[in-house]
């Protein structure tokens, strides 16, 4: 099944409370799952971190706690996961 590419939303900041204050950010999360399965939030008022945005990637992270441990900082996570590697 062919799907149309999802256009990037105008604003994706997973810690921005405004994103969640007017309902769910479904467009943003759909874009993240399709285009940024390992999303990196740049440091700003909070330290930078990575978010797993797809179901299988979250499951992989949950099962592989040594790789996805934040004890060494979230920047130590792999950039690409097996389920999304080409």
MONORCOR-V54645 format. One record per pair of residues at least 12 apart in sequence whose ideal C-beta (glycine too) atoms are under 10 Angstrom apart, sorted by the first residue. I is the first residue (numbers start at 1). J is the second residue. D is the distance in Angstrom with one decimal. If there is no record, write none. Layout:
i:j:d
I:J:D
I:J:D
This chain:
i:j:d
3:34:8.6
5:31:9.9
5:34:8.0
5:35:8.4
6:27:8.1
6:30:6.0
6:31:5.0
6:32:9.6
6:33:8.9
6:34:4.9
6:35:6.6
7:27:9.1
7:31:7.6
7:35:9.5
8:27:9.9
8:28:9.3
8:31:5.9
8:32:9.8
8:34:10.0
8:35:6.9
8:36:9.1
9:25:8.1
9:27:5.3
9:28:4.7
9:29:9.3
9:30:8.7
9:31:5.3
9:32:8.8
9:35:9.9
10:27:9.5
10:28:9.2
11:25:9.2
11:28:7.5
12:25:8.1
12:27:9.4
12:28:4.9
12:29:8.7
12:31:6.8
12:32:6.4
12:35:9.7
12:36:7.9
12:39:7.5
12:41:8.9
12:53:10.0
13:25:9.8
13:28:8.9
13:41:6.9
13:42:9.5
13:44:8.4
13:46:9.9
14:28:8.2
14:29:8.8
14:32:7.9
14:39:7.1
14:41:6.2
14:49:8.9
14:51:5.7
14:53:8.8
15:41:6.9
15:44:8.9
15:45:8.7
15:46:6.1
15:49:8.8
15:51:9.6
16:28:9.8
16:41:10.0
28:53:9.8
29:53:6.8
30:53:9.5
31:53:9.1
32:51:7.5
32:52:9.7
32:53:4.1
32:54:8.5
33:52:9.9
33:53:4.9
33:54:5.0
33:55:8.3
33:57:9.0
34:53:8.9
34:54:8.9
35:53:9.2
36:50:9.7
36:51:8.4
36:53:6.4
36:54:9.6
37:51:9.4
37:52:7.1
37:53:5.6
37:54:4.8
37:56:8.9
37:57:5.5
37:58:9.9
37:80:8.1
37:81:6.6
37:83:7.7
37:84:4.9
38:50:5.6
38:51:7.5
38:52:6.3
38:53:7.5
38:54:8.8
38:57:7.0
38:61:9.5
38:77:7.0
38:78:7.5
38:79:6.1
38:80:6.7
38:81:6.3
38:84:7.7
39:51:4.6
39:52:8.1
39:53:5.6
40:74:8.7
40:75:8.4
40:77:9.1
40:79:8.1
41:74:9.1
43:75:9.6
47:73:8.1
47:74:8.0
47:75:9.1
48:73:9.0
48:74:7.3
48:75:6.8
49:70:8.0
49:73:8.5
49:74:4.1
49:75:7.9
49:77:8.9
50:68:9.1
50:70:9.6
50:74:5.1
50:75:7.4
50:76:9.4
50:77:5.1
50:78:9.2
50:79:8.2
51:74:8.8
51:77:9.8
52:68:7.8
52:77:8.5
52:81:7.7
54:81:8.3
54:83:7.2
54:84:7.5
55:83:9.5
56:81:8.2
56:82:9.1
56:83:4.7
56:84:8.7
57:80:9.9
57:81:5.0
57:82:9.0
57:83:6.0
57:84:7.2
59:83:9.0
60:81:6.0
60:82:7.0
60:83:6.7
61:77:8.3
61:78:10.0
61:81:8.2
64:78:9.8
64:81:9.7
64:82:9.9
67:81:9.5
68:81:9.6
